[in-house]
Amino acid sequence: MGSPQKVEHGKGIVKKMKKLPLRNETFIALLDSYRNWLDVLGYARSTVSNLPSHLREFFYFLESNGHRDIQQITTKLISQYYCELSGRGNQRRGGGLSKSYLNKHQQALKKFLEYLKEHNVNLKFGVHLKGEKIDYYEGKQILTQEEIKKLFSACDYSHMSEHFQMRDRALLVMVYSCGLRRSEAVHLDTSDILFEKQRIYVRKGKNYKERFVPINTYNLSLLEDYLFEARPEFLKNHQTDALFLNHWGKRMGDITFANRLTAIIEATEDDVILEKSISLHTLRHSIATHLMQNRVPMKSISQFLGHTSLESTQIYTHLADQREDENL
């Protein structure tokens, strides 16, 4: 199969996926439905555009290799697709396509699996890149404080509705400013925000360990804005104690948390941030590293993060030293 045409497009090389000729009516219909699904879930415009474009290329790969039904998709076939992508040249820099770019194709397929599951299509195939593993010792996996500020600023554009934007800011407060694990943030209730004590009560910590996390006045004000101005705008908000509500008025789940971070990242439109492999846990690592850089005692950081031993916290000594070396 020939390589799709590429063009320069402001923020780097973008494939003209929308121009790939698909003949299979089922694939075409699935693309439209997938795009509408992403749009309804509130993803950023760039995500609603880019993920279907990457999926279109995969469908083009299927057609070109004689596959006409999604029931024919297997893990082996996905691996063959990744091999073909990996062998494609990068017209701007030379060499192969970047790991970051390959990850975007992987993300499109992961979301497609979620789409199929939600639409009661029972397909099981692996979508992970071979050898995929996040190395937290890589400097790019830790965001700078300036990049964190850009994430917060991007919440002004992360969703068309203001109450969703305010929820996105509150989400960043929890996973970055308070260093909560995703599962801990998911299980927060409104009563866990202790305004007078300037603390967050984490009831569902790792290994069922409870703790109180300090929060400063500014971040507390962002939570107050969400809790008293934005949260009442969500459906059925009086019927649950959950702090973070989804579009249907139910407690936000793990996937929705990850989706909202993706939308915030896309909204930054920052090339450097977009090139990084950022997860919710990356933000937890980032705040820990920033605290270490600011000479906060390791024992205090360990208690802040809810670690059971100082050994778990010592990783951030390496990360903080690495960032300082990069800034020399």
C-alpha positions in Angstrom: 0.0 0.0 0.0 1.4 3.4 -0.9 2.0 6.0 1.8 -0.8 8.6 2.1 0.1 12.1 1.0 1.4 14.4 3.8 1.4 18.2 4.0 2.9 20.8 6.3 0.2 22.2 8.5 1.3 24.9 11.1 1.8 22.5 14.0 3.7 19.8 12.1 3.1 17.1 9.5 -0.5 16.1 9.2 -1.7 13.3 7.0 -4.5 14.0 4.6 -6.5 11.1 6.1 -9.8 12.7 5.1 -8.7 12.3 1.4 -8.1 8.5 1.7 -10.7 6.8 -0.6 -12.9 4.4 1.4 -15.4 2.3 -0.6 -16.7 0.1 2.2 -20.1 1.7 3.2 -19.9 0.1 6.7 -16.5 1.7 7.3 -17.8 5.1 6.1 -20.8 4.8 8.4 -18.7 3.8 11.3 -16.4 6.8 10.9 -19.4 9.2 10.9 -20.9 7.5 14.0 -17.5 7.5 15.8 -17.0 11.2 15.1 -20.5 12.1 16.3 -19.9 10.0 19.5 -16.7 11.9 20.3 -18.5 15.1 19.7 -21.4 14.2 22.0 -18.9 13.3 24.7 -17.5 16.8 24.6 -14.0 16.2 23.2 -12.0 19.2 21.8 -12.6 20.0 18.2 -9.1 18.8 17.3 -9.7 15.4 18.8 -13.1 15.1 17.1 -11.3 15.7 13.8 -8.0 13.9 14.4 -9.1 10.5 15.9 -11.5 9.7 13.1 -8.8 10.7 10.6 -6.4 8.1 12.1 -9.2 5.5 12.2 -9.9 6.3 8.5 -6.3 5.3 7.8 -6.7 2.0 9.6 -9.9 1.3 7.6 -8.0 2.1 4.5 -5.3 -0.4 5.5 -8.1 -3.0 6.1 -9.6 -2.4 2.6 -6.2 -2.4 0.9 -5.5 -5.8 2.5 -8.8 -7.4 1.5 -10.6 -7.0 4.9 -14.2 -5.7 4.6 -15.7 -6.5 8.1 -14.6 -5.2 11.5 -15.2 -8.8 12.8 -12.0 -9.7 10.9 -9.9 -7.4 13.1 -7.4 -9.3 15.2 -4.4 -8.4 17.4 -2.1 -9.8 14.7 -3.7 -7.5 12.2 -3.3 -4.5 14.5 0.4 -5.4 14.9 0.8 -5.5 11.1 -0.7 -2.1 10.9 1.7 -0.7 13.5 4.6 -2.3 11.6 3.6 -0.5 8.4 3.2 2.8 10.3 6.6 2.3 11.9 8.2 1.8 8.6 6.9 4.9 7.0 9.3 7.8 6.6 9.0 11.2 8.3 9.1 13.8 5.5 10.0 16.7 7.8 12.8 15.2 9.9 13.8 12.1 8.0 13.8 8.7 9.7 10.7 7.0 11.0 7.5 8.4 12.5 7.8 9.5 16.1 6.6 7.4 19.0 4.2 10.3 19.9 2.7 10.1 16.4 2.3 6.3 16.6 0.6 6.8 20.0 -2.0 9.0 18.4 -3.0 6.1 16.1 -3.1 3.8 19.1 -5.3 6.3 20.9 -7.7 6.3 18.0 -8.0 2.5 18.1 -8.4 2.5 21.9 -11.3 5.0 21.6 -12.8 2.9 18.8 -12.8 -0.1 21.1 -14.6 1.9 23.7 -17.1 3.1 21.0 -17.8 -0.5 20.0 -18.3 -1.7 23.6 -20.7 1.2 24.2 -22.6 0.2 21.1 -22.8 -3.5 22.2 -20.3 -4.7 19.6 -18.3 -7.4 21.3 -14.8 -7.4 19.7 -11.6 -8.1 21.5 -8.2 -7.2 20.0 -5.0 -5.8 21.4 -4.2 -2.2 20.5 -1.0 -1.6 22.4 2.3 -0.8 20.7 4.9 -3.4 21.2 7.2 -2.6 24.1 5.0 0.3 25.2 6.1 1.4 28.6 6.2 4.8 30.2 9.5 5.6 31.6 9.0 8.1 34.4 12.7 8.9 34.4 12.4 10.6 31.1 12.2 14.4 31.6 9.5 14.7 29.0 7.1 12.7 31.2 7.2 15.5 33.9 5.5 18.7 33.0 7.1 22.0 33.9 5.2 24.5 36.2 4.8 26.7 33.1 3.2 23.8 31.2 0.9 23.2 34.2 -0.2 26.8 34.0 -1.0 26.3 30.3 -3.2 23.4 31.1 -5.2 25.4 33.6 -5.5 28.3 31.1 -6.6 25.8 28.4 -9.7 25.0 30.5 -11.2 28.3 29.0 -11.4 26.4 25.7 -11.6 22.7 26.7 -15.4 22.6 26.3 -18.1 24.8 24.8 -20.0 25.0 28.1 -18.7 27.0 31.0 -19.7 24.6 33.7 -17.7 21.8 32.0 -14.7 24.2 31.8 -15.0 24.8 35.6 -15.2 21.1 36.2 -12.0 20.6 34.1 -10.2 23.2 36.3 -11.4 21.4 39.5 -10.2 18.1 38.0 -6.7 19.6 37.5 -6.7 20.9 41.1 -7.3 17.4 42.3 -4.9 15.4 40.2 -2.1 18.0 40.1 -2.4 20.5 43.0 -3.6 17.8 45.4 -1.6 15.0 43.8 -4.5 12.5 44.0 -4.6 9.2 42.2 -7.3 8.9 39.6 -9.2 6.4 41.7 -9.1 8.7 44.7 -10.5 11.7 42.7 -13.2 9.5 41.2 -14.5 8.5 44.6 -14.6 12.0 46.1 -17.9 13.3 47.5 -18.9 16.9 48.0 -18.5 16.5 51.8 -14.9 15.6 51.3 -14.0 19.2 50.5 -13.3 20.7 54.0 -13.3 24.4 53.2 -12.7 25.7 56.8 -9.8 23.3 57.4 -8.3 23.8 53.9 -8.1 20.0 53.5 -9.3 17.3 51.1 -10.4 14.1 52.8 -9.3 11.1 50.8 -11.5 8.2 51.8 -10.6 5.8 49.1 -6.8 5.9 49.1 -4.6 3.0 48.0 -4.8 0.0 50.2 -7.9 1.6 51.8 -5.6 4.1 53.6 -7.3 7.4 54.4 -5.5 10.8 54.5 -6.1 14.5 54.6 -4.5 16.5 51.8 -3.7 20.3 52.3 -5.0 22.7 49.6 -4.2 26.4 49.3 -6.7 29.3 49.1 -6.4 29.8 45.4 -7.1 26.1 44.5 -9.8 26.0 47.1 -11.5 28.9 45.3 -11.5 27.0 42.1 -13.2 24.1 43.8 -15.7 26.5 45.4 -16.5 27.9 41.9 -17.1 24.4 40.6 -19.1 23.1 43.6 -21.5 26.1 43.9 -21.7 27.5 40.4 -21.0 24.7 37.9 -22.0 21.5 39.6 -25.7 22.6 40.0 -25.8 22.9 36.2 -25.3 19.1 35.8 -28.3 16.8 35.5 -29.6 15.1 38.7 -26.9 16.9 40.8 -29.2 16.7 43.9 -29.5 12.9 43.5 -25.8 12.1 44.3 -23.1 13.1 46.7 -20.4 12.5 44.0 -18.1 15.6 43.6 -17.5 15.1 39.9 -20.5 14.5 37.7 -20.7 13.4 34.1 -23.0 14.6 31.3 -25.8 12.3 32.6 -25.5 13.4 36.2 -23.7 10.3 37.5 -20.4 10.0 39.1 -17.6 10.5 36.6 -15.6 7.3 35.9 -12.0 6.6 35.1 -12.4 6.8 31.4 -14.2 10.2 31.6 -11.4 11.6 33.7 -8.8 10.5 31.2 -10.9 11.9 28.3 -11.2 15.3 29.9 -7.5 15.5 30.4 -7.1 14.7 26.7 -9.5 17.5 25.8 -7.6 20.0 28.0 -4.2 18.9 26.5 -5.7 19.4 23.0 -7.0 22.8 23.9 -3.5 24.1 24.8 -2.6 23.9 21.1 1.0 23.8 22.4 3.3 21.7 20.3 5.6 20.7 23.1 2.8 19.6 25.4 1.0 17.8 22.6 4.2 15.8 21.8 4.4 14.5 25.4 2.8 11.3 26.6 0.7 12.8 29.4 -1.6 10.8 31.6 -3.4 11.7 34.8 -0.6 10.0 36.7 1.9 12.2 34.9 0.3 15.2 36.8 0.8 13.4 40.1 4.4 12.8 39.3 4.8 16.4 38.2 3.5 17.9 41.5 5.7 15.5 43.5 8.8 16.6 41.4 7.9 20.3 41.8 7.6 19.9 45.6 11.0 18.1 45.7 12.5 20.9 43.6 11.2 23.4 46.1 13.0 21.5 48.9 9.9 20.2 50.6 10.9 17.4 53.0 10.6 14.0 51.6 8.5 12.8 54.5 6.0 15.5 53.9 5.8 14.7 50.2 5.3 11.0 51.1 2.4 11.8 53.4 1.0 14.2 50.8 1.0 11.4 48.2 -0.3 8.7 50.5 2.8 6.6 50.1 3.3 3.7 52.6 7.0 4.1 52.6 9.7 6.7 51.8 11.1 4.3 49.2 8.2 5.1 46.9 8.9 8.8 47.2 12.6 8.6 46.5 12.0 8.3 42.8 11.3 12.0 42.8 14.7 12.9 44.0 16.0 11.5 40.7 13.4 13.3 38.7 14.0 16.6 40.5 17.8 16.3 39.9 17.2 15.5 36.3 15.1 18.6 35.7 17.7 20.7 37.4 20.4 19.3 35.2 18.3 20.1 32.1 18.0 23.7 33.2 21.7 24.2 33.7 
